[in-house]
């Protein structure tokens, strides 16, 4: 072990004494003499030589800090003698001249802890040498017998500090142009230097006005007290302090400053200040902005230019479900739906170029739910205007977008609707007008927007309709059928739905209206009513026509009924004369006898009626002035404008002609022409029958043949009448359903029940008519017999008919059904009716079960249909195959009573028979027997 003397800071020597574990070093070990100096006296002598030769003051203290030994440099520097110093505590030298509290604490710690310290600066006022700055090094050593000592090395660095202070003054002068305020204070706190910036910051024009003044003039008393009690002790301890304070300008105004204080060797201070008013404003502004951002309801995120998240406010957390810790440092695209990432990356380029951009995209919340967001990217700049990142504000527009889509769909529906949809404000000023309204009324949107809706009302109807709506105290949606005026002045029938528009306060601010052109419906209603009326007229007249024996009376009576219905005033009825090539006027109405005499007889091919008789086809003439015939010339003089002439043919034989004419109508519609043709067919039959009756004795055989033919025609007529009856029934049922659908709430009680009964009755009547038509068709149709694959036919019926296909699982076909001689259409009708009855007529709660099998009877085949239904009483076995006969009368089983009659008639037409075996309550077995092919 040895004491090493090394050069310390600024080439000053210093001691470094190593220690090993807890062992204390002896002086011999410290000085490294143990190996070669065995004589204690020699060692001490050598050490003294070394001690005295050192140029720095060095003193050895014992454990009580008493001076044991000092070198010449120590005595010379501090003007002491060995007699004055040795064995005297260092703190008592020269009457306490060395009593420095900081030094005493360090020396005590050195003794107690056996440690070393170095380069410790002590500034002290010595009595003999004045104020000096000493650099102190101390090391604990141990002599023999456990004696502890301190070797204390002292270096006077006062001159260095003076030079440093002078250099600092020179440097401060060179920094006079600095923007920061720089000042020097002496140990008392008085200004010894201030640059121009320092003076200007405090509001002084000349820095020399501060020289000699105490720094406290720049602060309020509270701030001065804070410096003295808090800041100065820190400077004494650390040599420097840096922080902020509030200073006072010359005019008394206050401002925030950033302050740096450093202690200099002379005991004074270097003060560097900076006015941070602007920075504080920015910080306050940033703080306010940060507070706004933190508490904003909008999601506000900042990104770097790589799109990485740097900040994340509470609203962003609420919107996305992630906390700031979970997303900061991650790319924004990690929150973006995959199909939107590319677009977002493109938008991120805009802030890099100093541009903002707004768009909509889709993001994924933490819970996996996708949301639509409206996003704004804006560039972020620093205080110097440099682009440093991207600010993104996002708002959840999922609901808004949904409403926009709904509104867009509604707007598209309204705009593309075939119905006229328009709205008005509370003053009836038109505020919207769709394409349907343009098509219906002929007015464009530009024609009506901003104008009163009364422009589409017919004259005198507006006030009447308003009064009706005011009296109608009902729901907010009102309906009426009314009339509106088109742009061209024509009127149109419309079905109008009016809805009140209510604002959030519950006040009516306008109305929305939907109008539909019901002209065709009105015409159809009129046509159906006309058809029903005409059908009734024909039905009422049929018996009278066929029972009348007078050809003249036949036409006269029916004309009285037809004239007001079709709108005719004239008729001319010609019958074929005895010669067979002329027609003679039989009866007439609406013309004078003089004119009648002039047109009494025409040869075939002459005039209109003669041409119709010859060609056996009707002539329908409108605007009679177009043709020039003698007959028309005479009628034209009577004012005739529309003329229709039909041949009267019965059984292929021409009976005559029947003409209808009008002075009022310009022409006959096709519907009128068809109706007149039907009338003429009736008249032809009736007149043909009357003529037969008049010559009954002479032409019995011919009359019988004609009568059979007439019966066939009547059957056809009955079929036609029955078929035509379905149209008004369907109309009746449809309107009953419409009333129930639109007005059931208003018709609660008996009204709705009656409509239900009307609908059901119409349905039942329609089904009855269909069955009658089927039955009639089977009777009248020509049946062609041919081989039929019965197995394939039955399976096809089961799979094709919906009510059978639904119960296909309940139908079992045993084996393979054979081929039979029959007619596919007739057999299809038989099978579907038998299976339909088997499914329908089962007890409540019982699932139908049906078995079908065949029995070979030699030349014939019997096919059985076995069910688990309600059964049939034995006395009804024959009757149930009659028309309008039913095996049960219960209301729970619907039916027309014609189904089995159809089965029987169809089977008989193809040469087969039908029968049943049954017990009431135990099911039935129907069979049909057919020939083999």
Secondary structure, DSSP 8 states (H G I E B T S, - for coil): --EEEEE-GGG-EEEEE--BTTB---HHHHHT-TTT---HHHHHHHHHHHHHH-SSEEEEEETT-BEEEE-HHHHHHHT--HHHHTTSBGGGTTTTTT--HHHHHHHHHHHHHT-EEEEEEEEEEETTTEEEEEEEEEEEEE-GGG-EEEEEEEEE-HHHHHHHHHHHHHHHHHTTT-SSEEEEE-TTSBEEEE-HHHHHHTT-S-GGGTBTSBGGGGS-HHHHHHIIIIIHHHHHHHSEEEEEEEEE-TTS-EEEEEEEEEE-TTS-EEEEEEE-HHHHHHHHHHHHHHHHHHH-SSEEEEE-TT-BEEEE-HHHHHHHS--HHHHTTSBGGGGB-GGGHHHHHHHHHHHHTT--EEEEEEEE-TTS-EEEEEEEEEEEE-TT--EEEEEEEEEE-HHHHHHHHHHHHHHHHHHH-SSEEEEEETT-BEEEE-HHHHHHH---HHHHTTSBGGGGS-TTHHHHHHHHHHH--S-SEEEEEEEEE-TTS-EEEEEEEEEEEE-TTS-EEEEEEEEEE-HHHHHHHHHHHHHHHHHHHHHHHHHHHHH---HHHHHHHHHHHHHHHHT--EEEEEEE-TTSSEEEEEEEESS-HHHHHHTSEEETTSHHHHHHHHHTS-EEEESGGGS--HHHHHHHHTT--EEEEEEEEETTEEEEEEEEEESS-S---HHHHHHHHHHHHHHHHHHHHHHHHHTTTT-HHHHHHHHHHHHHHHHHHHHHHHHHHHHHHHHHHHHHHHHHHHHTTTTTTHHHHHHHHHHHHHHHHHHHHHHHHHHHHHHHS----EEEEHHHHHHHHHHHSHHHHTTGGGEEE-S---EEEE-HHHHHHHHHHHHHHHHHS--TT----EEEEEEE-SSEEEEEEEE-S----GGGTTGGGSTT--S---TTS---S-HHHHHHHHHHHTT-EEEEEE-TTS-EEEEEEEE--
